[in-house]
Amino acid sequence: MKRSTKKNTRRTFIKQHLLSGAGTMLGIHSVSSLLDGEPSKGMDIPTLPAHSPVSGQQQPQWVKWPQWDIAADEPPVVEVLRSGVWSRAKVVEQFEAAWAKTIGAKACVTTVNGTNAMICALANLEIGGGDEVIIPPYTFIATPQAVLQTGAMPVFVDTDPETFQMDVSKIEAKITPLTRAILPVHIAGIPCDIEAIMKIAKKHKLVVVEDSCQAWLSEVNHKKVGTFGNAGCFSFQNSKNIPMGEGGAIVSDDEQLIDRCYSYHNYGIAHASMVAKHGAGMSMLGTKLRLTEYQAAIGLAQLKRLDAQTTIRANNAAYLKSRLEAIPGIIPYKLYDHVTRVSFHLFPFRYKKEAFKGLPRAAFLKALSAEGVPCSSGYTTLNTQPFLANAFQSKNFKRMYSSKMLDINKYRERNHCPQNDILCNEEAVWFTQNILLGSRADMDYIISAIEKIYKKQKILRN
Ligand SMILES: Cc1ncc(COP(=O)(O)O)c(C=O)c1O
């Protein structure tokens, strides 16, 4: 495992790893206040007594991300750079073949990022204006934005706080005559209850596009997530477990769908089976979403590490979970039955302040950061954010939907997700994937740090 040799201050480290991590740049909650070491405005956060690092243990040098092995990774990338063939060509094709094989799907097309992979998949499954798409609120901003970009209306289904995933028991109540698709997210890389979702989708004849943007190699019953729905979408953004800087992919067993997506991602120039259907040339609606050769070369280098690193993360996560759940008030994620592998882009747990004598989560995070453990409060409540009202006020939305459907107050009522509000506003805490690449001693350090805060808080409040 490569570790940083550069001497970073804790503050620089947290800044670098939290702000670039986990697809969290926009969805993150209260990180800036943690970085500044100041409580959020208007909040009265009690502070703990002056800290000393976890006694007797060396503060870990957390694993740096992304990783780059100069000797092994650079030659193929340099070869691409020197070739002058930088636009989509053979290396992108090679990556697509490798990714389809890795995920166990018949076909794959890459895109500029995961967001546009979802837009492309939805659009080519004919999701658009006037349609409703069911999504979870506990996700990155890209999920609802992808739905809105197609012209469809996102409908939020509350979160199961135990798993951090969409609560399947609440889906059917949200289905209306306008519902056309479900866009489930495997958040943190933890599979959502995709088998149950597929049953509901089949019953109601809905399309399913899996947001697998954090779930490379995650499995249910030994089948990779991203292969259950009509299409699965992945992200290779810099913080991701297989990073390229930016990049995305759509996989599917429906080869005609991938051909349509390919045509769409290349200005609508008909490709493969689409030629027979539409004729050659620029015969379809499209845009440009092509990956470059050097991104694909970086992706192929990263792919070599993905399987082994996924195992390391999963082993560390299982150990952390087993130890953290013994601490009162710390409730790590739960997995659904049949989950056979988890990519762990994040390690999420719930913090119950009652067990910490009422210490608010922001103060807990501040104390944990002060111990040198990078952590965050994760996503904000997406279903309450102003981007929705902004979309509803747009010319396109006004033309596509009735004023009743675009009434933002009524929309907020229909899309109220109380469990998710608690998770986002009070309880969720995350560690990012690079932390899970550390040693057993690093995991022990995290456990000791939380135990220390628990004991200190108990003494302080008693
Ligand atoms: C759950 C989720 N969906 C979608 C995306 C969008 O991927 P990208 O950043 O590659 O557009 C991300 C990545 O940040 C994500 O975490």
The ligand as an ORCA input file, in Angstrom:
! r2SCAN-3c Opt
* xyz 0 1
  C     -24.304      8.067     -5.950
  C     -23.686      8.837     -7.077
  N     -24.399      8.985     -8.207
  C     -23.893      9.642     -9.245
  C     -22.638     10.202     -9.223
  C     -22.173     10.985    -10.402
  O     -20.964     10.558    -10.919
  P     -19.989     11.617    -11.612
  O     -19.391     12.463    -10.535
  O     -18.980     10.769    -12.304
  O     -20.798     12.401    -12.553
  C     -21.863     10.044     -8.086
  C     -20.485     10.565     -8.045
  O     -20.090     11.509     -7.513
  C     -22.401      9.369     -6.971
  O     -21.705      9.250     -5.846
*
